[in-house]
Amino acid sequence: MQRPAVTAVLTAAALLLAAGCSGDGADKPAESAARATESSGAPPSESAKASGGRTPPAKGAVDVERTVTEGLGSPWGLAPLPGGDLLVSSRDEGTISRVDSGSGKRVELGSVPGVAAAGEGGLMGIALSPSFASDQMVYAYFTTASDNRIARMLYDEGKPAGQQLGAPDTVLRGIPKGMIHNGGRIAFGPDKLLYAGTGEVGETGLSQDKKSLAGKILRMTPEGEPAPGNPLGDDSYVYSFGHRNVQGLAWDEEKRLWASEFGQNTWDELNQIVAGDNYGWPEVEGKAGKDGFHDPVAQWQTSEASPSGIAYAEGSIWMAGLRGERLWRIPVSGTDGGGEPQAFLKEEYGRLRTVVGAGTDKLWLATSETDGRGTPKKGDDRVLELKVK
């Protein structure tokens, strides 16, 4: 279903006013000294109290088992297919490709019509319909000439390569766009509803504006209607607000929603999302302890993270870092909030964009050196298969 635009497109001049910030920390000032990572418990969820989930080991481990594929251009979204292969979106090229998880061979499904890639905008998050086995629908979040929007397309594997994507059926239009902070992550939750992380496109006031779709986590039906029971009313898409630029969404075994978020100059965040809560931006950044604002479970200096995609595996949230060039592990199972974060793969593979589950103790991790802010080496960009604990 097509929805009317709710916010005017920002001018380029307004976007340039977002001083000291970019979607992945490219223009954040270098920190003079690394500070210890801080984390504290968020208020316990009812599911956490009830389940008493197992506690993961205090120290984890990551083994890079193999390179699944390489030579990708600006990979952004990953969507595992039921048979074990992987869909990959290219932000700048506006294409979706299928990667054979065994051989690494890539086949381009096709281009998404209407993608207008510029700055941090383009073809970003992708997700499979919760009824993919029967409807074969692929969802995509992308930037057009006028807005950010979400559409779904029929994937027909029987057609020739390059022609396997059907015409986009717009699910939600009118999400504000900009040269920065376009959000872009989408995922279906355990409730089979579609969640989308958006950014405030450099206009910070939009994050606290409950009528705007910018700087929010949105929740909707697969057809694009506001999800019944949303906290601000049945006519609102807003699930949580006060976000700067949500980049990762994942659920744990207790069905708690987690989200990663870019900070500005000081603190990047991992948040446990509670329906209707205010996550503070631009009034606060990081842990403020102020009434009315939900503090992050964990925070990092911007030089250590600039977080992007997240995934849940083996009792922990795994968070990819762009500027930080590392993979963070944050234990969450069996805790009221999060355990002590631990970093892996520091500066080994460059900027890390997206991580998704590939099995009980395995992850797929996409690098991001070809997005205009990295230093590509031979083989970039690539998808790695990791074994974790």
VEXTI-425065 format. One record per residue (C-alpha): residue number from 1; x, y, z; residue in one letter. Coordinates in steps of 0.1 Angstrom, whole numbers. Example, Ala and Ser with C-alpha at 12.3 -4.5 7.8 and 13.67 -1.06 7.14 Angstrom:
% VEXTI-425065
  pos   east  north     up  code
    1    123    -45     78     A
    2    137    -11     71     S
//
This chain:
% VEXTI-425065
  pos   east  north     up  code
    1      0      0      0     M
    2     14     34     -9     Q
    3     14     60     20     R
    4     15     98     16     P
    5     48    116     24     A
    6     48    129     59     V
    7     78    152     59     T
    8     93    175     32     A
    9    126    165     17     V
   10    154    184     33     L
   11    176    207     13     T
   12    213    200      8     A
   13    222    231     27     A
   14    203    219     57     A
   15    220    186     56     L
   16    254    202     56     L
   17    246    218     90     L
   18    251    184    107     A
   19    286    194    118     A
   20    308    168    133     G
   21    288    138    123     C
   22    284    114     94     S
   23    266     81     90     G
   24    297     61     98     D
   25    320     84    115     G
   26    341     96     85     A
   27    342    131     98     D
   28    341    125    135     K
   29    372    139    153     P
   30    399    114    163     A
   31    399    107    200     E
   32    430    116    219     S
   33    430     84    240     A
   34    410     52    240     A
   35    387     50    270     R
   36    375     17    285     A
   37    343      4    271     T
   38    314     10    295     E
   39    282    -10    299     S
   40    255    -12    324     S
   41    223    -31    328     G
   42    190    -18    313     A
   43    158    -24    333     P
   44    150    -61    330     P
   45    123    -71    306     S
   46     95    -93    316     E
   47    107   -120    292     S
   48    142   -119    307     A
   49    128   -123    342     K
   50    106   -152    332     A
   51    130   -171    310     S
   52    162   -170    331     G
   53    180   -175    298     G
   54    214   -192    298     R
   55    244   -171    305     T
   56    270   -170    277     P
   57    307   -174    286     P
   58    323   -142    299     A
   59    348   -144    271     K
   60    338   -154    236     G
   61    358   -164    204     A
   62    356   -157    167     V
   63    372   -179    140     D
   64    371   -168    104     V
   65    364   -201     86     E
   66    365   -189     50     R
   67    357   -161     25     T
   68    323   -169     11     V
   69    326   -144    -18     T
   70    346   -113    -28     E
   71    347    -85    -53     G
   72    315    -70    -41     L
   73    307    -33    -47     G
   74    293    -13    -18     S
   75    275    -43     -1     P
   76    249    -31     24     W
   77    221    -56     31     G
   78    223    -94     36     L
   79    194   -118     36     A
   80    199   -155     41     P
   81    178   -177     18     L
   82    160   -208     32     P
   83    183   -231     11     G
   84    215   -217     26     G
   85    224   -191     -1     D
   86    226   -154      5     L
   87    211   -123    -11     L
   88    233    -92    -11     V
   89    222    -56    -19     S
   90    246    -30    -34     S
   91    239      5    -20     R
   92    255     24    -49     D
   93    247      0    -78     E
   94    211     -5    -67     G
   95    212    -42    -74     T
   96    205    -74    -55     I
   97    226   -105    -61     S
   98    224   -141    -50     R
   99    256   -157    -36     V
  100    260   -194    -37     D
  101    272   -201     -1     S
  102    292   -231    -12     G
  103    310   -219    -43     S
  104    307   -181    -38     G
  105    294   -177    -73     K
  106    272   -146    -77     R
  107    241   -141    -99     V
  108    225   -107   -102     E
  109    188   -109    -97     L
  110    182    -74   -111     G
  111    182    -37   -103     S
  112    157    -20    -81     V
  113    140      7   -101     P
  114    140     42    -87     G
  115    171     40    -65     V
  116    189     73    -64     A
  117    223     66    -47     A
  118    240     96    -33     A
  119    260    102     -1     G
  120    248     76     24     E
  121    216     69      5     G
  122    209     42    -20     G
  123    198      6    -19     L
  124    202     -5     17     M
  125    185    -31     39     G
  126    168    -62     25     I
  127    146    -88     41     A
  128    126   -118     31     L
  129     89   -120     37     S
  130     79   -142     67     P
  131     59   -162     41     S
  132     88   -163     16     F
  133     83   -200      9     A
  134     49   -193     -6     S
  135     50   -157    -18     D
  136     88   -153    -28     Q
  137     87   -116    -18     M
  138    119    -97    -11     V
  139    116    -64      8     Y
  140    141    -35      3     A
  141    147     -1     19     Y
  142    160     25     -6     F
  143    165     61    -14     T
  144    147     77    -43     T
  145    149    112    -58     A
  146    123    123    -33     S
  147    123    101     -2     D
  148    134     69     15     N
  149    109     41     10     R
  150    102      4     15     I
  151     90    -18    -13     A
  152     86    -55    -20     R
  153     94    -74    -51     M
  154     86   -109    -64     L
  155    117   -130    -68     Y
  156    113   -154    -98     D
  157    144   -176    -99     E
  158    131   -192   -132     G
  159    137   -160   -152     K
  160    170   -150   -168     P
  161    197   -135   -146     A
  162    192    -98   -143     G
  163    154   -101   -148     Q
  164    144   -120   -117     Q
  165    130    -91    -97     L
  166     94    -81   -103     G
  167     82    -45   -103     A
  168     84    -28    -68     P
  169     52    -27    -48     D
  170     57      3    -25     T
  171     49     -7     11     V
  172     58     27     28     L
  173     68     59     12     R
  174     76     94     26     G
  175    105     85     50     I
  176    127    117     49     P
  177    159    114     29     K
  178    192    132     30     G
  179    229    129     21     M
  180    235    115     56     I
  181    216     95     83     H
  182    191     76     61     N
  183    189     46     84     G
  184    180     17     62     G
  185    179    -15     82     R
  186    147    -36     79     I
  187    139    -69     95     A
  188    108    -90    103     F
  189    104    -97    140     G
  190     92   -128    158     P
  191     57   -113    155     D
  192     60   -114    117     K
  193     57    -76    115     L
  194     82    -55     96     L
  195    105    -32    116     Y
  196    126     -4    100     A
  197    153     18    115     G
  198    154     53    102     T
  199    178     83    106     G
  200    171    120    112     E
  201    188    130     79     V
  202    208    157     97     G
  203    177    176    110     E
  204    180    167    146     T
  205    145    179    156     G
  206    128    152    136     L
  207    140    125    161     S
  208    117    139    188     Q
  209     88    148    164     D
  210     64    119    169     K
  211     46    127    136     K
  212     78    123    116     S
  213     91     90    103     L
  214    127    101    107     A
  215    149     92    137     G
  216    126     63    146     K
  217    121     25    147     I
  218     90     19    127     L
  219     67    -12    130     R
  220     42    -22    103     M
  221     23    -50     87     T
  222     38    -67     57     P
  223     13    -48     36     E
  224     26    -14     49     G
  225     -1     -5     74     E
  226      8      7    110     P
  227     10    -24    132     A
  228    -19    -29    155     P
  229     -9    -20    191     G
  230     18      4    182     N
  231     25     26    213     P
  232     15     59    198     L
  233    -18     47    184     G
  234    -31     25    157     D
  235    -25     52    130     D
  236     12     56    139     S
  237     41     37    125     Y
  238     63     48    154     V
  239     76     20    177     Y
  240    103     40    194     S
  241    117     75    189     F
  242    146     98    198     G
  243    171     80    176     H
  244    199     96    156     R
  245    206     69    129     N
  246    195     33    136     V
  247    217      9    116     Q
  248    211    -26    131     G
  249    181    -46    143     L
  250    181    -80    160     A
  251    160   -101    184     W
  252    174   -125    210     D
  253    161   -158    222     E
  254    138   -140    246     E
  255    123   -120    217     K
  256    138    -87    230     R
  257    146    -62    203     L
  258    181    -47    201     W
  259    193    -18    179     A
  260    226     -2    171     S
  261    229     35    166     E
  262    255     60    155     F
  263    264     87    180     G
  264    277    121    170     Q
  265    311    130    185     N
  266    311    110    217     T
  267    291     78    222     W
  268    278     52    198     D
  269    251     30    213     E
  270    235     -5    216     L
  271    200     -1    228     N
  272    174    -26    241     Q
  273    142    -13    225     I
  274    110     -9    245     V
  275     78      1    227     A
  276     71     38    231     G
  277    103     47    248     D
  278    124     79    240     N
  279    160     72    233     Y
  280    171    107    238     G
  281    185    122    206     W
  282    193    151    203     P
  283    188    159    240     E
  284    212    133    252     V
  285    240    111    236     E
  286    250     79    254     G
  287    241     73    290     K
  288    227    104    307     A
  289    206     90    335     G
  290    179    115    328     K
  291    142    109    335     D
  292    122    103    304     G
  293    151     89    283     F
  294    160     53    279     H
  295    198     49    283     D
  296    218     25    261     P
  297    228     -9    274     V
  298    264     -3    261     A
  299    282     26    246     Q
  300    315     31    227     W
  301    337     60    216     Q
  302    329     68    180     T
  303    365     58    170     S
  304    359     23    184     E
  305    326     15    167     A
  306    304     36    143     S
  307    281      6    145     P
  308    262     -9    116     S
  309    245    -42    114     G
  310    239    -65    143     I
  311    229   -102    148     A
  312    222   -125    177     Y
  313    241   -158    182     A
  314    253   -179    211     E
  315    238   -157    237     G
  316    253   -125    224     S
  317    247    -96    201     I
  318    274    -93    175     W
  319    278    -57    161     M
  320    298    -47    130     A
  321    319    -15    133     G
  322    327      8    104     L
  323    351     34    116     R
  324    361     10    144     G
  325    369    -18    120     E
  326    361    -45    144     R
  327    333    -69    154     L
  328    319    -64    189     W
  329    304    -91    211     R
  330    279    -80    238     I
  331    266   -109    260     P
  332    228   -104    266     V
  333    213   -138    274     S
  334    207   -144    311     G
  335    212   -108    319     T
  336    189    -78    326     D
  337    209    -57    301     G
  338    243    -65    286     G
  339    275    -80    297     G
  340    310    -66    291     E
  341    316    -60    254     P
  342    346    -77    237     Q
  343    362    -68    204     A
  344    374    -91    176     F
  345    389    -88    141     L
  346    403    -53    149     K
  347    416    -37    117     E
  348    420    -71    101     E
  349    394    -67     73     Y
  350    387    -30     73     G
  351    353    -14     77     R
  352    326    -39     87     L
  353    290    -32     75     R
  354    265    -60     81     T
  355    264    -93    101     V
  356    236   -119     99     V
  357    231   -154    114     G
  358    243   -183     92     A
  359    235   -211    117     G
  360    235   -218    154     T
  361    271   -207    160     D
  362    279   -191    126     K
  363    276   -156    111     L
  364    281   -140     77     W
  365    299   -107     79     L
  366    301    -82     50     A
  367    330    -57     48     T
  368    325    -21     35     S
  369    357     -8     19     E
  370    342      2    -15     T
  371    316     26     -2     D
  372    337     57     -8     G
  373    351     59     27     R
  374    374     29     29     G
  375    407     19     13     T
  376    398    -10     -9     P
  377    424    -38    -13     K
  378    424    -67    -37     K
  379    393    -88    -31     G
  380    372    -61    -14     D
  381    344    -61     -6     D
  382    338    -96      7     R
  383    315   -118     28     V
  384    332   -139     55     L
  385    319   -169     74     E
  386    326   -168    111     L
  387    323   -194    138     K
  388    315   -177    172     V
  389    309   -185    208     K
//
